[in-house]
Amino acid sequence: MTVKYIKRAVFIILLLLCLPDIRAVQQQEPTQSVPEETVSSENKSSAPSAYWWMKEIESNRSSALVKSLVIVIIVCIVCLVVLLVWILINRNKMQARQIETQQLMEQFESLLFDYLTSEYNEDIYKKIARAAVTDFNREILIVQMRELSKSMSMTMSVRANEEARVQLMKLYYRMHLDQDSIRKIYNHKWHIQIKGFRELAFMGVTDVNEKIRQSLKSKNRTLRMEAQLALIRLNKDDPFGFLDHLTHPFTLWEKLNAYELIVIHDLPVPQFIRWTDSPNKTVVDFALRMIQVFKQTNAVPQIIQCLGHPDQEIRRTAISVCGELQLRETLPNLKHMYKNEEYGNCLAIIHAMGKMPDESMLGFLKMVLDKEDDVQLQIESAKAISKIGEEGISALVKLMKSEYKNYQIIIRHVLDKRIS
């Protein structure tokens, strides 16, 4: 805004400076027309007069240009001086605000500690209320309450920490700090909304869950992620219910943060089979991975259903889950789908079979070793055969002695105990 007004002022000054020169030129022009007879009879005298007028106009234009350049230089110098003064003033303000912030943080830290450790804390509450009179001071108080709670969780017992947390929440509501946090999530600036999400989640304020849920549809990925994390902590009965409303991709970073919240805050683990048929394929992928992590073996029918999912990445994740959980009932499905899968999924199928060795798959694995030309597939199938047991090892030894196809290098590599 300041630059715009400066430009306008420069333009007006230049216009005012040029105006007198234009008027002077106009005043010097002849007001009466010269008779044609005079012009025709005095051609020699009129030529020098016209030349003089041209020189006069050129001189006036040069004068206006010089004046304009001088004014521009003066305005630029003034702007630089104003900008320098503005920078210095702001720097001093920032330094003063940092000092004030540090003093307030120390003051509130001491008062909060006394408030939590004192038996009669009404006088301390009055001191806190007097110190937190401005919006800035209240913001510092909220930050200190969060930091104090985090530090207590690391240094105090579980029971003592829970009691202190309850006291902090009572103080938070008593001073109406929850209203400050709620106002933030209605702010049009996304970074302020995120601060509100974190504060409400930390203090367990569930009154505005629906408003937070609306942010799941935001185009801002950071805002969506913070809304997800807030809903996981606030929705105690259904922490992952937000997955029902998620339309944007559930990124790997968001998945890791959601899993971390379950572990750190000891949240109840839902049955993730609920989301294996979600229209959002990234949600299906997350559900399958959580089924694997939390070993929800009751989800076999849903996992088998995902083996036929239209998306190959989902099928690959489902194949991996079958191997990690050793779901032997899925072996016929894996065998049946092998011939129609692309290379990456075929490799995942053989790898999964190696994690749940079964004699019924010996013939299939020998066929893969015999028919496939890809070395990696042959190595993985040979490894899977070797894990079946004595029958598998004897089958590999027979194949190694066979001269039908050169298996010696691959089988020796698999059977070498130094490598395995």
N, C-alpha and C positions, 0 to 999 in steps of 0.2 A: 504493500500500500504506500509506503514512504517513497519508494522509487517512482511509482506512478505519479504521485503529486509533484515530485521534483522535476520529472520530464515535462509536465504541464506548465510548471512555473518557468522553466527554461524557454519553452516555446513562446509563452506570452511575453517574456522579456525581449526575446529576439524580435518579435513582431513589433513591439513598441519602439525598439531602437531603429528598425528599418523604416518605420512610418515617417519620421521627419525628413529622411533623405528622399523618399518618394515624393513628398509634398514639395520639396525644394526643386526637384526636377520638373514637376508639373508647373510650378510658378515661373520657371525660366523659359518655358515654351511660349512662342508668340501667340498673342490672343487675337491678332487681326491677320487676315489673309493678305498676302502680297499680290498686287495686280500682276496679271500675266505679262503685260508690256514691260514692267520693271524687271521681271525675271528673265524675260527674253533678251532685254537690252543690257542686263548686267550679269551675264553668266559667269564672268570671271570673279566678280566680287561675291556671288552667292556660294560658290564652291568652298572657299575658305570658311565661310560662316557655318555651313553644314558640317564641315570637319571639326569645327570648334565644339558644336553641340555634341557630336559623337564622343569627343574626348571628355567633355563634361560629364556625360552619362556614365562613361567607363570609370571616371574618377569617383563618382558618387557610389557606384556599385562596389568598387574596391574598398572604399571607406566603410560601407555597410558590412562587408565581409570581414574586414579587420576587427571592427567593433564586435561582431558576432563571435568571432573566435576568442577575443579577449573575455567576453562574457562567459563563454563556455568554459574557458580555463578557470575563471574565478569561481563559477558554480561547482566545477569538479573539485577544486581545492576545498571549498566550503563543505561539500558532501563528504570528502575524506576526513576532514576535521570532525564533523558531526559523527561520522561512523566510528572514528577512533574514540571519541568521548563516550559514545554509546557502548562500545566494547568494554572500555575500562569500568564504566558504571555497572554493567552487567556482571563483569568478573568480580567486582567487589561485593555485589549482591549475592552471587553464588558462594563466595567464600564465607560471607556472613551467614548464609542459610546452612552451609555445611557445619559451621561451628554451632549454630543453634540446634541443628538436628542431633549432633553428637551429644550436646548437653541434655536435650530432651530424652534421648535414648537412655543415657545413664540415670537420669532422674526417674523415668518410668520403670526402669529395671529395678532400681532400689525400692521404689514404692510397691511394685507388684510383689517383689520377694517378701517385703514386710507384710503385705496384705495376706499372702498365703501362709505365712508362718506365725502370724500373731493370732492370739485367741480372740481379742476384741479388735476388730479391724474397721469399725465404723469411722473412726477419726482418719484412718489411712484412706478410706474410700473418699472422704471429703477432700483430702489433699489431691487425690487423683482427679476428682471431678473439677477442682479449681484449676488444675494444670491443663486439663483437656477441654479448654473452652473454644478453641478455634478448630476449623476443619483440618488444618495442617497438624495440629497437636493430636487430634483424635486419630489421624492416620498413623502417626508415629506410635501411638498407644496400641493400636491393633497389631502393628508389626511386632512390637515388643511382646505382646501376649502370645503370638505365634512362636516367636523365637524362644521364649521362656518355656513354653510347653514342650518344644522339641528337646531342649537341653535337659528338662526334668525327666523325660522318657528315657534318657540315656544314663542318668545318674541316680534315679530313685527306683524303688521297688514298684511293681505293677500296681499294688493297692494304693500306695502313697501317690503315685502318678495319677491314678484315676480320680482320687479325691481332689488333688490340685486342679486337675482338668475341669472337674465339676464346678469348683469355685471360680475358675476363670470364665466359664460359660455363664455363670450367674452374674458376674461382673459385666460381662459383654452385653447381656440383655438388660441389666439394670441401667447401664449408661446409654442404652439405645444405639449401641454401635452396630447392631444388626441392620438398622435402617440405613446407616451409612453404606454398608456393604450391598444392600438391596438396590440403593440408588445407583451404584456403580454398574450393575448389570443392565440397567436401562440407558446407560450412556451410549452415545453413537460411536465412540472411539473403542475399537476392539481391544486394545491393550488395557483399558480401564475395566472393560467387561471381564477380562480374564482375572484381574485382581479381585473383582467381586466374586467370581466363581470360586477362587481359591479360599477366600476368607469364609464364604458361606459353607463350603465343604469342610473346612477345618473346624468350624464351630457347630456344624451339624444343623444348619438352618434349612428346613425342608419346605418352607412356605412358597418358594418360587421355583420348584422343580419343573413346572410346566414351562416357565419362561426360559429356563436353562435348556430344556429339551428342544425348544425352537431353534437354538443355535446349532443343532446337529445338521441342519440343512444349509448352514452358512457356506459360502464359497471360500472363506478363510480357513485354511487347514488347521492353523494353530488354534483358532477359536473353537473349531469342532473338537479337536483333541482335548482341550481344557474342559469343554462341556461334558465330554464323555467321562473324563476322570472325576469331575465333580459329581455326576450322577451315580457313578459306581460307589462313591463314599456316602452320598446322601440317601440313596434308595436302599435301605437296609433289607427290605423284604425281597426285592428283585434288583440286585445291583447291576445286572447286565441286561435289564429290560430295554435299555436304549438301543440294543441291537435290532429290535423289532422295527425301529423307526429310521435306521441308518440307510441312506440312499447313496451317499458318496463312498468311494473306496475306503476300506479300513486298512490303513497302511501298516507296514511292518513295525514302524516306530510306535504307532498307536497300540498295536497288539502287545508289544513288549511292555509299554507303560501300564496297560490294563492288567497284564499278568503280574507285574511287580506290585500293584496295589493289592491284589489278592494275597500275595505272600507276606508283604510288609504289615498290612493291617488285619491279617487273619480273617478275611471276609468269607462268608459262607460260599462254598463252591456249588454253582447250579448244575443241573443236568444239561450238558451242552448239546445233547441230541435234539433239543428244542430248535436249534438254528441250523441243523444240517440240510433243511429244505428251504433255506432263505433264498429269495430271488437275488440277493447280493452275494456274488461268488466269493468276495473277500471275507464276508462273515462266515460262510460255509467253511472256508479254509481255516479261519480262526477256531471255529467250533471243533473241527477235526483235530487240530493241534492240541487244544485243551483236553479233548477226550484222551489223547495219547498221554499228555503230561500227568493228568489226574487219574489215569488208568480206569476209565469208565467202561469196563468190558461189557456192560449191559447194552452197549450201543451197537452191537454187531449188526442187527438188521439195517440200521441207518448207515453204517459204514459200507455194507454191501450195496446199498442203494447208491451211495456216492461213487462206487466203482463204475457205475454206468452214467455218471454225470456228463453232460455235453462238453464241459471244459476239461481239457487234458491236464491242466495244472491241478485241478481238484481231484481228478482220478489219481494223479501221481501222489498227492498228499494222502489219499485214502489207502493206496498201496503201501506207503511207508508206515501208516498207522497199523495196518494189518501185521506187518513184520515186527514192529516195535512191541506190540501187545501180544505177539505170537498167537494170533487168532487162526488156528488150524482149520476151523470150519470155513474159512474163506479161500482155502487152497484151490478147490475146484473152480471157483469164480476167477481166480488169478490165472489159472491154467487156460481157461476158456477164452479170456480176453487177450491173451498174449499175442496171438497171430494178427489181431486187428489194431495193435497199438504202435505208436511211433517209437523210435529208438530209445529215447530217454525213459519212457514208461516200461518198455521191455526190460531194460537194465534194472529198473526199480523192482519189477516183479521177480526177477531172478535173485536179486539181493534180498528181497523179503522172504523168499523161500529158503534162502540160506540161514535166516534167523529163526525159522521154525522147521527144522529138518524133519522130513516124513518119508518113509519108504515108498509110499504110494506115488510120490513124485519122481522116483528114480528114473523111470522110463522116459518121462517128459524131459528131465534135465539131460539125460544122455542124448536125446534127440536134438536138443538145443546145441549141445557140444558138437554133435556130428553135422548138423545141417547149417549152422550159422557160420559165416565167414569172418565176422567181426571178432577180433582177438579179445576185446574186453568182455563181450558176452560169453565167449568160451571160457575165459578165466573165472568169471563169476559163477557159471554153471558148474565148472569143475570144483570150485570151492564149496558150492551148495551140496554137491554129491559127496565130497569128503566129510561133511558135517553130519551126514546120515548115520555114520558109524562104520562098523567093520564091513557091512555089505556094500556101502558106498566106496570105501577104500579099495576093496577087492575088485569092484567094477572098474575103477580107475586104473588099477594095475593091469587088468585084462586089455583095456583100451590102449594102454601105453605099449603093450607088447604087440598090438595089432599093426599090421603093415598096410591096412586099408587107407589110413589117413595119418598124417604126421601129427600125433598128439604128444609126442615125447617131451617137447620143450614146455608146453603148457602144463601137462600133468606133473612133470618133475618140479616145476615152479610151485605148484599147489601143494604137493606132498612134502616139499622141503620144509622141515620143522624149523630150520634156522630163519626162514623168511616169515613163516606164520607166527 
